[in-house]
Amino acid sequence: RSTDYGATYEKLNDKVGLKTVLSYLYVNPTNKRKIMLLSDPEMESSILISSDEGATYQKYRLTFYIQSLLFHPKQEDWVLAYSLDQKLYSSMDFGRRWQLMHERITPNRFYWSVSGLDKEADLVHMEVRTADGYAHYLTCRIQECAETTRSGPFARSIDISSLVVQDEYIFIQVTTGGRASYYVSYRREAFTQIKLPKYSLPKDMHIISTNENQVFAAVQEWNQNDTYNLYISDTRGIYFTLAMENIKSSRGLMGNIIIELYEVAGIKGIFLANKKVDDQVKTYITYNKGRDWRLLQAPDVDLRGSPVHCLLPFCSLHLHLQISENPYSSGRISSKETAPGLVVATGNIGAELSYTDINVFISSDGGNTWRQIFDEEYNVWFLDWGGVLVAMKHTPLPVRHLWVSFDEGHSWNKYGFTSVPLFVDGALVEAGMETQIMTVFGHFSLHSEWQLVKVDYRSIFSRRCSREDYETWRLLNQGEPCIMGERKIFKKRKPGAQCALGQDSSGTVVSEPCVCADWDFECDYGYERHGESQCVPAFWYNPASPSKDCSLGQSYLNSTGYRRIVSNNCTDGLREKYTAKAQICPGKAPHGLHVVTTDGRLVAEQGHNATFIILMEEGDLQRTNIQLDFGDGVAVSYANFSPIEDGIKHVYKSAGIFQVTAHAENNLGSDTAVLFLHVVCPVEHVHLRVPFVAIRNKEVNISAVVSPSQLGTLTYFWWFGNSTKPLITLDSSISFTFLAEGTNTITVQVAAGNALIQDTKDIAVHEYFQSQLLSFSPNLDYHNPDIPEWRQDIANVIKRALVKVTSIPEEQILVAVFPGLPTSAELFILPPKNLTERRKGNEGDLEQIVETLFNALNQNLVQFELKPGIQVIVYVTQLTLAPLVDSSAGHSSSAMLMLLSVVFVGLAVFLIYKFKRKIPWINIYAQVQHDKEQEMIGSVSQSENAPKITLSDFTEPEELLDKELDTRVIGGIATIANSESTKEIPNCTSV
């Protein structure tokens, strides 16, 4: 123990016990006089407590083994202890007495209350695992954590290791159906689902920062492996927009994910990021929280003063952005709040980031310009509140010298700190240290003991700084003074003034607001930027749809497509133009009603609570009546959605299959949702195969594909239309005849032992129809996540494009996009819905529509913009009648036979077209009430080699009804999609 910064030491062995083996030392963050020492759990379970900076200790025996401690941020005597057997204990007297709070706590997922947000200072947030493997978010007070006093702020179970409590936000993750959903609570309000762009489809997500009332999140999407996309939120942490794509990631020493994004300390809004561009890693900088990024301009001269020829964008400065995991080294990049504008980092000049050519660079103006200060890797520390830089060579060899700079690295003075070269393992520098002292530790040889070297810099400071020793500097971004809506002027010590600051003397001296310009606004949720500043709606987003919380007679803020960057202080200018406008809520009929269980399963145990959640995609939450019929003779009603946000609980007294029906109604309309609940039966995976369109009075084959394969007998329950009684079979297929035209719903449930799951599809029934296969320009495949929602939205986009180009009634066009790659689709041409417009032999009318569509597709008139700069063209899929034949003598006979085949087929096609008025590339389906059955031409989409698609890949009208599961691994859990997929289906029986 030393009390004079390492000049002298006192031995404490006799005070802690000569035979005591220690494992950890903790210093109380709110009172550094209080210290805790933990014994080695392999020797004993005890704790040593000091209240006088380690001068004396008291030893206390424990009945459990401590793995980690968490001190209260305000109360110095309150401590949480996490044991090796995953139990959480609390102490209110600095470890002298302990009380068990809860068992089965997830490691590192317990948090103290946050002052000003939680009502009780002794509240603890924790993630608790139940005996069946699920995790729940609970809160309780440290002295009142009995089962009756615990609170569950989130009703449903959550994913293990997903609870994060940080500043004003609480985050959790819930995976259902193989897809992860993220929820946030802002300032301890009710949890709301986080809204990422619809097709981001995250498989991993990390909260980077929650500073300045905004969330920065790194999201690894379905098509990324070693990169992440950076998203930034609104103030409430709900609506996220893309800030940068493909940020490089790496693994830390402990296997943790490191995102190569760095926030410059001391000046808000400045970030550095390493982006992967065409297999090259390049460093970018932003001055407005990710709205605009640019490459770093390389220095004009190198370390020796020679000119540097580096032309943007082909050449630039690239930096290593990993923060040191070793607290005793400076890391590869560093900046300090007490030294705004000063950034030191290792890197290189060139076309991309190099991991072998390492130099050290410095910026004195917040990253606007850079200078080279070393041509090898050095550790650089900030001393004297950032007014002095201390550098030491980063090398495995022993060193004797260090360098000191008073002018921000323009010049360096060399000092020897040891007479014998030392293998340096690290250095300890207290942040904001006024005494200008650092401690270097290491060893003289590989076999020697540890050496501690105290380096005292006080002698090189001649005096205290006076007013004349300071100068001002203006923050600029390539000459632009307005950054984050402000003009800022900072104060710092003049370069070369060898005086001691002694206090936090650097900082802002002038801050003036700027007039709002385009760069002060980012695109709002659901919008994407075109060009420099224009924000337009994404293809999947409907800007005219108000929030469900918008009640008739109230008003809501309708976005202009722009939102001011959080913490931006600009005024006037474009602020009024881009600010969301208040509009009266129009009121909407309930639509998109869903009823689900809290855990997403379709099974409940007899005699136990089954909790139902009712979700509504559109409508007025406050003015919509809700009725839930449990299917066992019991029903409940509510005047609005407010009382049922946490779910509706019900106990079934008998086993069986129950049709749970939710009905929502207001004065503008109603909607109904049905769930078939099995009591005391778990579930498995099933995919329902049905055709997209069927002919009335024609038998249709329907099959259910169960995966993974299950030994034993399976029982299949089939529902058709509004029937409440299923057809039960032991076969995986069934035939059914639809007697009426229109959209019919088919539901199948499969039971195998205690496992059960269902799938629902819609099938369109008509008297006749025609169809054609479609293909797309190859650029669509790269953006295809191969999920039902995406296919449905693309189908809607194609349908709108066809209607726009041809003016064909929308009701007569149906587009279904197939699963898998390459992306393909089938176009259906349907008869009019109005029966009075139909007449016998109406196929001729469809042929006219077909010809119109065919001409538009052949002229490449049907195309759509997927996102800015990505135009997709829709083509007719052409079928090859015969392969090309070698003309050599050895193959002349086979070539002649092939040629004759082609001629014969061509003649047949001509005769069919001439006399039957049929177009050979169109598939024709009809059921005509003649004595002689009409000639049928088989659909190319139903050949052996073509994929068989279900109607669930589209809905009408333009709403997502498909519950098809997907084979992609999202959030680490795989789910099941079409049986035709070539992806391997995991053997997962958990639902």
N, C-alpha and C positions, 0 to 999 in steps of 0.2 A: 504494500500500500504506500502510495506517495501523495503528499499534500503540497508539493512544490513543483508540479509539472515534470516529474521524473528526475529531478536532481538527486534526491535521496529516496530510499525505500525502507519500509518497516516490515519485518516478517510476521505473518499472522497465523502460522501453523498452530501455535499453542492456544490461540483464541477461538479457532473453529474446531479444534480437536485434532490431535496428532494422527489418528487413524481414519479421519473423515476423508472420503474421496468425493470431490465436487464435480458436477457435470455442467451446470449453467449458472450464470450470474445475471441478475436483473436489477436495473436501476429504475426507481420510480420516476416516470416522466413528469409528474407534477411536483415532486419534492425529491430532488436528487440526493438529499441526505439519507433517504430510506433505500436500503438495498436488501435483496433476497438472494440467497445462495441455495441451490438445489443439490442434494446429494446424488451420487450415482445410484440409479435404481437397481443395478445388479448387486450393490453392496447393502443398501438400506433405503428406507423411505423416510426422509426427514427434510426439514427446511430450516435454514439459519437466517435470522432476521437482524438487521442493524438499522438503527435510527440516527446514527451519528457518523455517516459517511464511511462506515466500515471500521470504525475504531474498536467497537465491541459488538458481540453477537450473542443472540439467544437461540438455542436449538429446540425445535419442536418435532416430535414424532408424528407421522402421518399414517392413516389406515389405507391409503391409496398411493399410487405412484403417479407423479405429475409428469405429463408430457410437455405441456406449454402453459404459460400464464398470459392473462390479458388484464391490464390495469385500466381502471375507469379514467376517462379523459379529464374529469373534474375533481372527483373525490379521491384523495390520495390513499385512503385506507381500504378502498373497495377493490377486490381482486376476483377474477374468475380463473379457475384451474381446470384444465382438461386432462383427464387421466388416461393411462395406457389402455384401460378397458372401455374407453369411449363414454365415460361419464363426466358430467359437468358439475363442479362444485363452486360454491361462492363463499367469500369471506368479507366481513365488514370491519375487521380489526387488523388488517395487513398480515393475514396468514396465520394468526394465532389459533383461530377456531374456524372450522369449515363445515358447510352444510351441503348435502347432496341436493342438486336442483333437478336433474333429469338424467335418464340413461339413454343409450343409443343415439348419441349426438354425432352428427357428421363432422369429421375433422375440419377445423378452421372455418366452420360455418356457425359461429356464435358471435354476437356483437352487443356491445353496450349501447344504451340509449344515446340519442343525439340531442344535445341541449337545444331548447327552443322548438323541437319537433315532437318528441315524445313527452307525454304528460308526466310520467314518473321518472325521476333521475335514476332509480335502481331497476329500470326495466331492461330485460335481456331479450334479444331476438335470437332465435336458434332454429336450426333445421334438425328435426327429430325423425328417426327411422322407426317404422312400426315392425312388428314381428313378421308380417308377410312381405317385407322388403320395400314397402312404399315409404316415401319421405313426406313430411308435413312441415309447414312453417308455423311455429308457435311463439308466443311471447308470454312472459310472466315476470313478476318481481322476485328479487333474489331471496327474500324472506317469506314469500307467499307463492310458492310454486307447486301447490297441491293440484290434483287433477281438476278440482272444481274451480280453481282460480286461473287456470291456463286459458289463453285465448288463441284462437286460430284466425288470423286476419285474412287468410285465403282458404276457402272451404274445401277445395279439392286437393288431392295429393300432387306433389311436385317432383321434378326430376332430382335425383340424388346429386349433391354438391352444386346446386344451382342458386341457392340463396345468397344474395349480395346486398348488404346494407351499407350505403355510401352517401354521406352528406344528406341531401334532401330526398334521395331516391332509395327505393327498395326494389330489387329485381328478382324474378323467379322464372323458371323454365318448366313447361309442361309439354310432354311428348304424347301425342295420341295418333294412332294410325301410322306410326313411323315418321311423323312430321313434328318438328319442334315449334312450339309457340312460346313467345316471351311476353311477360307481363311486368308492368311497372306501377309502383305506388309513389305519387309525388306528394311530398309533405304529409305523409301518412293518410292520404285519401284512399278511397277504394281502388283496388287493382284494375288496371285497364290494359288490354292487349296492345303490345307495341306494334305499330304499323310501319313495316318496311315496305319498299316497293314490291308489288304483288309477286314478281317472279325472282326475287332475290333468293328464296328457298335456302336459308342458312343451314349448314351442317355443323357450324361452330360459331360461337359469338363470345367476344371478350369486351368488358367495359373498360375503356382506356382512361377516361377522365369524366368527372362530374363537376368540374370547376365552372364558376360563373354562370350557374343556373342553366347548364346545358350538358347533354350527354354525348360523349364521343365513343363510338362502338366500332370494333373491328369485326367484320362478318366474313367468314369463309363460306362461299356459296357453293352450290352443287357442282359446278364445273371448275373449281379451284383446288389446288393441292398444296403449294408452298407459298401462296399469296393470300392476302385478305383485302377486302374492300372497306374503306373508311366511310362510315355514316355519321351524320350529326343530327341532333334532334332539335325540336322546339323546346321551350322552357319547361314544359311538363314532362318531357322525355317520352312522348308518345309517338309523334310523327317524325320519321327519319328520312333524310334525303342523302343521296350519294355525294360525297366530297372528293374521293379519289379511288380509282380502281387499281387492283393488283399491287398492293404494298407488300414488300418482301417480308417474309417471316422466317424465323429460325428457332432452334431448340436451345434452351439454356442448359447450364451444367446439371440442374436437377430435373431435366426433362420438360421444363415449363416452356410455353410458347412466348417468344419475344417478337413483337411487332415493331418493325423498324420505322417508328414514328417518334419524333422528338419535339416537345413543346419548349420553346425558348423562354427561360425565366426572366422576369422583370418587365416584359412588354407583352400585353395581351394580344392575341390574334396571330402570333408568329409561330409557324410550325415547319419542321423539316421532315421529309418523307423520302424513303428509298423505294422507287417504283420499278417494277419489272416491265421492261419494254422490249419485246422481241428477243427474249432470252438475255437481255442486258439489264443491269441494275443501274439506275440513274437517280441522282439526288435532286429533289425539287423543294421549293420554298413557297410558302403562302404568307401573306400579310393580313388576310381577312378570313381566317378560320376555314380555309379550304375552298372558298368560292373561286379563287384564281390561283393557279400554280405556275411557276416558271423554273427553268434550270438556273443553277448558280453560275454567275459569271466568274471565270477563273481570274487569278491575279494577273496584272500586267507584266510583272517581273518575277523571277524566281528568287531563291534565297541569296544568290550571288549577284543579283541586280541585272541579270540577262533577260532580254525580252521573252515573253511567253506567247507563242503563236497558237491561240486556241479560239476557234470561231464557232459561236453558237449557231445552230443546235447540234453541230457535229462533235463539238468538244466543249466540255464544261468541267466545273469542280464537283467532285463527288466525295461524300463524307460517310464515315462509319457512325451509325446512330445508336449503337447498343450502349445502354447505360451499364456501368460496371455492377456486377453482382457481388464484387468484393468491396466492402465498405472502406477498405484501407488503400484503395487505388483510386485515381481520379476518373477512370473510365475513358472511353474513346471520344466522348463529347461531354462538355460541361458548360453550365452558365449559372449565374446566381441572381437571386432577387435583389441583393444589395449592390449589384454591378450591372444595371440594365444596359443592354446593347453589346455586352462583352460575351463572345462565344468562342470557345477553343475546341477544336476537333481534329481527329486524324482523318486522312483521306488522300486523294490523288487527283491529278488533272488528266483528262483523257475522254475517250468515248464512253466508258463505263467504270463502275466502281471496281477497284482492284484490291485483292487481299494480300498481295505481296509487295506492291509499290506503295509504301506507307510513309506519309509525311505529316507534319503538324501545321495547321492553319489557324488563323485567328481573325475574327471580325470585331471591329469596335463600334459598328453602327447597326447592330441587329441583323446581320446577315446580308446587308446590301452590297458590301464590298469585303474582300478577303485578302489577307497577306500570308505568305509562308514564313514560319518562324523556325522550323526544324526540318531536316531532311531524313530523320529517323523518328521512330516512335518514342514519345516522352510522356510521362505522367506530369500533368500541370495542375497545381492547386492554387486556389484563390486565398490570399492572406490579407489581413488588415481591411476587412469589409469589402474585399474585391479590388482594393487599390494597388495590390502587389501580386505578382505572379511568381510562383516557385515551381521550377521544373527539375525533374530527375529522369535520367535515361531509363527506359523500360527495356531491360535486358536480363537474361539469365546469368550474366557475368557479374562479378562483384564491382562495386563503384565506390568512389571516394568523394565525388563532387556533386554539387547542385548549382542551379543557375537562378538568379533573381532579376526581375525586371520591374522598373518603376514607370515605364512608358508604354504599357500595353504590348510588350513584345518587340518593340522596335530595336531595343538593345538589351543585352543580358550581361550581368556580372557573375563571374564564376567564384564559388566558395567551396572550400573543403570542409566536410562535416565529420570526418573520421580519419585518423592517421593510418588505419589498416583498412584495406578495401573490404566492403561489407556486401554480402548477398542480401539485397533488400527484399523483404517480403511485404512491406506496406508502410504507410505513414498515417498518423492520426493528427488531423487538423480540426479544431473546434470551429464550427460555423460562426462567423462574425467575431472571431477571437480578437479581443482588444490587446492582448499581451504579445501578439506576434510570435507565438511559440508553436512548434510542431514536434512530434515525437516520431522518429524513424526506428523501425525494428527489423531485425534480421539475424544473420549469423555469419561468423567469419569463415567457417568451412562447413562442409556437409556433416561433420561429426561434432561440431562445437555446440555450446549452449546458446540459447537466445540472447541477443544483445539489444538493449534499448539505448537510443542516442537522442538526447534532448538538443534541439536546434532552436536557439533563442535569437531572434532577428532584431531585438530592440536596439542594439548598438548601432545598426546601420541607418536608423531613422534619426535625423539630426534634430528635428523639432516637431511640434504640432502644426498642422496645416492651418493657415489663416485664410481670410476671404480672397486674398490675391492669388492663392494657390489653386483656385477653381476656374473652370471655363464651362461654357454651355455648348451643346451640340443638338442638332435638329434631326429627328427621325425621318428618313425618306425611304421610299420604295421606288427605285429607278427615277428619282427626281420628283416623285409625287409626294407632297407633304401630308395629305389627308389619308390617315391609316386608321381603320376602324372608326371612321367618322370624326376624327380629332386631328388637330395639329399639335404635336408634342415637342417640347424643348426640355432636354435633360441637362443636369449638372454633373460634372465629374472633375477629378483632380487633373490639373495640367500634366501632360506627359513630361516626365523628368523631375517633377517636384518631389524631392526626397524627404517628404514630411509624412507624419502619421495621421491618418484620418481620426482614429480613436472612436468613431461612432458612425452610424449609418448616414453618411453625408451625401451620398449619391441619390438621385431620384428626379422626379418630374418637378420642374419649376414653372412651366407654362403649359396649359392644356386648353385649347380652344375648339369648340365644335365646328364642323364643316357642313356645308350644304350637301344634302343627300344626293348621291350620284348612283349610276347603275351598279357600280362595284360594291355598294353598301347593301345590296339585296341579293339573296339567293333564291333559287327556284323552290316553291312551296311543295308540300307532299303531293305526289301524283303528277307533277310536272317535270319536264326535262328541258334542258337548255339547248336551243338551236342557235348556232353562231356564238357571238360574244355575250349577248345579254337577253335574248328573247326566250321566254319560258312558255312552252306549249304543253297541253295535256298528253300524258303517255297513252298508248293505244288501249290500255286496260282500265283507264281511269275516267269516270264520269264526273266532271266538275259541277254539274247541275244538281247532283244529289245531296240534299242537306243531311246533317247528322240525325241519328235516331233520337237524340236528346232534344231535338228541335220540336217543340210542341206547338200546335195550331194556335195562332194569336201571338206567339212570342216572336222574337227576331233572332237571327244568327248571322255570323260574319262569313260572308261569301268571299273566298279567296280570289284575288286577282291573278294568281299564279306566282306571286312573289311574296317573300317575307323578309323583313329586315334581319340582318345577321344579329344573333344574340350578342349583347354587350356592345353593339355598335351605337355610338352616341351622335350620329349625324342628325341634323334638323332641317325642316322645310325642304325645298328642292323637289325631288321626286317622291318624297315620303307620302304625300297625300295621294298621288297617282297610284302607288303600289300598295297602299294600305287596304286591307280587307274591308269590304263595304257591308254595312248592316242591311239585311233583307228580312222580310216577313216570312216566317215559316209557312210553307204552302199547305202543310198537312198531307199525309199520305196514308193510303190503305195499307194494312199489314201485308208484308210480302217476304218470302224467304224464311218462313217459320221452320224452326228445327227443335226437336226435343231430343236430348241426349242425357245420359247418366254422367255423374261427376267424374267417374274414372274412364268414361268412354266405352265401357263394356255393356253387353246386352244380357247380362246375367245378374241376378240378385239372390241372396240367400234367404230362405224362408225364416221369418221371425226377426230379420235384421233390417235396419234402415236402408232403403233404396232412395238415393237422392237424384232428382231430375233437374236438369238445367234447360230452360226454354230460351232459345236465341231467335232473334228476328233481324233479318238483314235490312229491311226498310219498314218505316212506319213511325208512329208517334208513341213513344214509350209511356208518356204520361196520360194519354187519352185512349188507350187501347185496353179493352177488357180481356182477361185471360181465363180460360177454363182448362183444367187438366183432368181428364178421365183416366183413372189408373187401370181400368179394364176389369176390376174385380167388384164392381158395384159401388165403388167409392169415387167421388169427384170433388174437386175444390175449385173455387172461383176467386178471382182478384180483380180489383178495379183498374189496376195498372201494373207496370213491371216493378215498381219500387220494392214491394215486400218480397219478391222472389229472386232478387239478385244473387243471393247465396244458395239458391236451390230450394226445391220442394221435397220434403222427406215423406216417405210412406213405407209402411211395414206390411208385407204380404203374409197372410196367415196360412196360405196353402201354396203348394207347388203347381206349376203349370206354365202355359203360355198366355201372356196377357197383352192385349192390344192397348197400348197407352196412347191416348189421343190428346193433342194440344190444339186448342182453338183460340185464335185471336180475332177480335172484332172491334171496329170503331164505326163511326157514321159514314166512312168512305168505303168500307169493304171489309173483307175477312180473309183469313187463311187458316189452313189446317195442316198439322203434321202428325204423323203416326210413327210409333216405335213399337216393335214387337219384343216384349221382354220375356225371357225365360228365367224362371226362378229355380235356383239350385242346379245350374249347368254352366260351366265355363264354355268358351268358344274357340273355334279354329278359323283358318283363312279359307275363303271361298270367292270365286269369281264367276259371275253369271254371264253366259254367252247367249246373246240374242241378236237377230239381224237388226239393222237400222230401220228398215221399212219392210212391212209385210202386206200381202194381198188379202183383202177381206174374203172370208169363207174358204181360205186356203190353209191347210194345216201347216203349222210352224214348229220346227224342232228347236227346243230350248234345252240347254245343258248347263250344269254347274261343275266347275273345275275346282277341286279342293287341293290345296298345297300348303305345307308339305304333305306328301302322301301319308295316309293313315291306315294302319292295319285294322282289320275288323269291319263290322257293318256300320255304314253311315245311313242316317235317316234324313230325308229331304222334305222340307215343308215349303209348299208353293202357294203363293197368293197371286191372284189375277184380278186387276182392277180394284174395286172397292169391297171385294169379298172379305168377310171376317173369319171364314172357315177355310183353312188351307187344305190342299190336296197333299197327301202324305205318300211318299214312295221310298223304296230302297234303291232305286236306280238314279243315276246322276243326270238322266235326261228325261224329258217329257214332251209330248206333242200337244199342241193346243190350237184351236181354231177361233179366231176373233170374228165376231159377227157384226160388229159396228165399226165404222171408220172413226178415226181420231187417234189421240195419244193414249196408249194403255200402259199401265204400270205393272211390272212383274217384280215380285219379291221372293227370294229363296232364302231359307235358313237351313243350315246343315248342323246336325248334332252327331257327335262322336263321343260316347261316354259322357264326361262332364264338360265337354267343349262345345261351343256353339257360336256361330257368327252369321251375319246376313249380308246380302248384296241386293241392290235394287237397280233396275234398269227400266227405261221407257222404250216403247216401240210404236212407230207411226204406222197406222193401218190405212190403206187406200185401195180403191178399185183397180188402179193401174199406176205405173210410174216408169220413168226412165232414169238411167244413171250413167256416169262417166268418171273414169279415174283421172285425178289431177296430180301434177308434180310441180316442184318449185325450183327457183334458182338456188344453187348450192349454199349460198350464204345463210339461208334459213336454218340449216342443220346445226351450225355452231351455236345458235341461240335457242335450240330446242331442249328444254329440260325434261321433256317426255313425261309430263303429268297431265291429268285430265283437264284441269282448269286452263292451262296454257293452250291445249288443243281446242277447247271450247272458244276461248277468246280469238284465236287465229281463225277458226271457222266463221265466227261472227264478222271478223274483218273482211274475209274473202266474200262472204255473202253480201255485205254492204258494197264492196267494190263491184261485184257482179250486177247488183241492182242499179248502181250509179251509171255503169257503162251501158247497160242494155235496156234499162227502164222496165224490166220484167217484174211483175208483182212479187213482193218479198215473200208472200205466203207460198209461192210455188217453187221456191228454191230452198234446198236443204244441203248443207255442207258438213261432212264428218271427216275430221282429221284422224288418220290412223296412228296408233302407238308405234314407237320404234323409229329407227333411222334407215335409209334416208326418209325425210318427211314426205308423206304422200297423203292424199285425201280422195274421197269419193263425193261427186256432185250428184244430187238427186233432183230430178225435175218432177214436181208433183202436180196433180190436177187441181183445179180451183176448189176452194173450200165451199163456195156457194153452190149448193146442189142445183139451183135453177139455171146456172150457167153451163151445166154439163149436158152432153148429148151422147148418144150411142156412137161408138167409133171415134172418141175424142183423141185417140192417139195421134192423129194428124196434127191437132193443135199443139201437142207437145213437141212434135217434130219441128214445127216452126220455131218454137222456143229454143229447141236444141240447136238448130242451125244458127240462130242469133248468137247463142252463147259460144258455139264453136268458132264462129267468125271473130268474135271479140277475143277469145283466148288465142287463136292463131295469129292475130295481129298484135299480141303482147299488150293489149289494152287493159288487161286486168292485173293490177299490181298495187302494192300498198307499202307504206313506210313503217318498218318495225320499230325503229328508233332513229334519232338524227343521223343522217348519212347512210342508212341501211335500207335500200329499196329492194323489195322482193317481187319477182315476177311469177305469175301463175300460168302453167302450161297445161295442154292436153297431153296425157300420157299416150305415147305412140306404141303400138304393138308390132314386133317384127315377125313376119310370116315365115321366113326361112333364113338360115345363116348363109353367109358368103361361102362360095365353093372355090377350091383351088382349080385352076384351069389347066394344070399339067396333064400329060397323057395318062399318067397312072390313075388319075381321078376323073377321066372324061366321062365314064359311064355314070358314076354317081352324080357328077355335075349335071349331066343330061336329065337324069331322073329328078333332081332338085329343080331344074328349070321347068320341066313339065309340071311339077307340083305347083310351082308359083303361078304358071299360066292357068292351071286348072282352078286354083283358089281365086285368082283375079277374075276369071270368067264367072265363077259362082257368086262372088261379091256383086258383080255387075248385074247378074240376073235377079239377085235378091233385091237390089236397090231399084231395078227397073220395074219389076212386077209386084213386089211386095211393099214398095214405098218405105223401106226400112234403111236406116243409115248404119253401116256395119260396125262403126266404132261405138255405137250406143247400145246399151243393154236394155231390153224392153221387157217389162213385166206387166201382165194384165190378167184379169179374170173376167171373161165375157160370157154372158148367159146364152150361149149358142148350143145347138145340138152337137156341133163339131167343135172340139176344143181348139182354141187358137194356137198357132205355131209359137213356140217359145224359143228364144235365143238366150243361152246361159250367160250369166253375169261374169265378166272377167274377174271381178273381185271375189268370186267364190270358187275359183280354181284351186287346185291342190296347193299350189305354191304361193298363192296370194294370202295376205293376212286376213283373218276373220275378225271383224270389228263389231263392237256392240254400240247400241244407241246411246249408251251412257256418255259417250264422248261429245254429245251435243245436247242442248236443251232448248226448250221453246216456251216462253219467249225470252231468250238471251239471259237466262239465269242458270246458275250452277246447281244442277240436281245430281250430278254424277258422284257417287260415293266410291268410285273405283279406287282400289289401293294401288300403290306404285312400287316398282321393284327397286327404285333408286335408294341408296343409303343416305338418309338425311338425318342429321343430328345423331349419327352413330347407330340408328336402328333401321333395319331393312323391313320393307313391307311388300305386299304381293300385288302384282299387276296382271296384265293379260298373260294367259298361258302361252301365247305365241312368243313371248319375249325370250331372247337368247341369253339374258342375264341369269346368273345362278341364283336360285331362290334359297335363302337361308332356312335352315331347319329351326324355326322359331315358333314355339307354341304359346308364348306369352302374349296376351292380347290386352 
